[in-house]
Amino acid sequence: MLKSMLAELELQSSFLKKPLESIYFGGGSPSLLSPKVIEQWLLKIDQLFEMQTPIEISLEVNPD
């Protein structure tokens, strides 16, 4: 799944023309992923997109 998500980021990168203001991992299930996987996503986002600094990064957590 991670490989597919990283490939999707690459496919969508040409559509977003302005700098990112925030990154939001939502739905509760991202909290089940390892820190290494989150790091891989963030590194790929950093590689593909221009970002404002500072940037807000949020990760929704399922309290269960």
N, C-alpha and C positions, 0 to 999 in steps of 0.2 A: 504494500500500500504506500509506503514511504516513497519508493521509486516513482510510482504513478503521480503522487502529489508534487514531487519535485519536477517531474516532466510537465505537469500542468502549469506550474509557475512559469516555466520557460515559455510555454505556448501563449500564456496570457500576458507576458511581459511587454509585448509590443503594443498592447492596447492602452496601457496606462502611461500617460505622457507627463503627468505632474508628480512632484515629489510626494512620497508617502508622509502622512502626518501621524499615523498610528498603525499598529499591527494588532489585530484582535484574533485570538484563537478561541472560538466559542463552541457552545453546545455541551459543555461538561466533560465530554470524552477526551479532549486533549490532555486533561489532567492525569489520565491513565498512561500517557506516553512517558518514556524515559527522558531525562534531561538531555541525553545525547541526541535523541530524535528531534527535540525542540531546537537544539543547537544547530542541527543540520538544516532545518527549515530556515532559521534565522540567517545562517551563513548564505544560503541560496538566495534569500530575499535581498540581502545586502549586495550580493553579486549582480543581481538582475535589475534592481530598482534604485533610483535616487531617493534618498531619505532626508527629511528635514532633521535638524538637530536642535534641541533634543527631540527624540521621538518617543511616543507613548506606546508601550507594549503591554497588552493585557491577556490573561489566560483565564478563561472561565473554569471554575472548579465545581464538580458535583459533590455536595457535602456528604453524600452517602459513601 
